[in-house]
């Protein structure tokens, strides 16, 4: 299956970190790499967990838009939470419900000890399907 790798404007350049933001296939699938609360240079822009969740999902929206898609096209999320606890689960749940309402995509949440960069507390990746 043919595919295209790309890095949308409005998101940091991830190539120095060893990945691309989007993988689009010639079919229906679009894979969005892990999005986090990155600044324009790829550093962590926000310190608090809730702020990181909000910005990571905003970046997810930017990546989806670059592929001609929206949040409604997402069928699966992978979420990664440093020092996961019920408080952080509540913050994540509120953001997911704000975006998808009562029909959220399938999701796997992994509690992790650390993520790629110091200060990262949250990351989300997605699988989307074209209409």
N, C-alpha and C positions, 0 to 999 in steps of 0.2 A: 504494500500500500504506500503510495507516494505521500510525502509529508513536507511541511515547511516549518522551519524554526524561526522565531522572530522575537524582537524585543521592542514593545510599543513605546512610543514617546510618552512622557509623563511618568515613566518608571525608571529607576536607576539602571545603569548598564551592568547586567549580571555576568557578562562573559569573564571578567577577571576572577569571579568567584567560581567559574566552571559550569555554568548552566545558562539556558535561555528561558524567558518567561513563558512563551507559548510554543506548543507543538500542535499544528493543525494538519489533519489528514485529508486526503482527497475525498474521504467519505464524510460521515457525520460527526466524528469525534474531535474534540478539542481538549487538550490537556494544558492546564495552567499550573506552572511550577509554584512552589511554596512562596506565598506572599507574606511579608512581615511589615512592621512599622518602619520602613526604610525612608531615608532622606534621599536627596537627588544623587548622592555619591555612594549610596548603599549602606551607610551607617544607620544605627538605630536612632530614630528621630524623637521618640517618645519614651519616657521612662516607666510610666504606670501601666498596669495590665489592661485596664479598660481602654485607655488611649491606644495601646498597641493593637487591641482587637479591632477597634473602630478603623484605624488607619490601614491595617492589613486587609480588611474587607473592602475598604475604598480602593485599594490597589488591585484587589481581585476584580472589582467592577471595571477599572481602567483596562485591565488585560482582556476581560471579556468583550468590552466595547471595541477594542482593537481587532478582534476576530469577528466583529459584526454580531455579537451576542449580548445577552443581558443575564442578570441573575436567574431569570426564569428558565434558562437553558441548562443550569447546573443540575446534574443528577447525583453527584457524589462529592462530598467534602472529606478531606483528611485534615484534622486539626491536631496541633501539637502544643501542649501546655507545660511550661516549666513549673515545677512545684504545684501540680494540680491539686485542687481542693474544691469543696462544694461552693465556696464563694466565687472562685474563678469559673466554675461550671455555670453558675447563675449569670455571670456577666456574659459569657459566651452564648448561653441560651437566649438572653434578651436581645443580643445583636442578631442572631439567626432569626428569631421571630420578627424582629423589626424589618428584616429584608424579605423573608419568605412567608411570614404569617403562619397559618396553621398547616402549611404544606412544605415543610423543609425537605431538602434533599437527604438521601442516605448519608450518614456521617460516621466516621470512626475517629474517636478522640484518643490520643495517646498522651499519657502523662510522661514527661521526659525529665532527665536530670539537667540537661543543657541543650541549647540549640547552636547554630553555626557561629554566631557572633556574641561577644560579651554584651549583656544587657537585653538580649532577645528573650522575651517571655512567651511569645505566641507566634505561630505560623499556620497558614492555611493553604492547602492546595485543592484543586478542583478538577473534575471531569465534567465536561459539558457536551451536549448533543445538539447539533443543528436541527432545525425543524425539517 
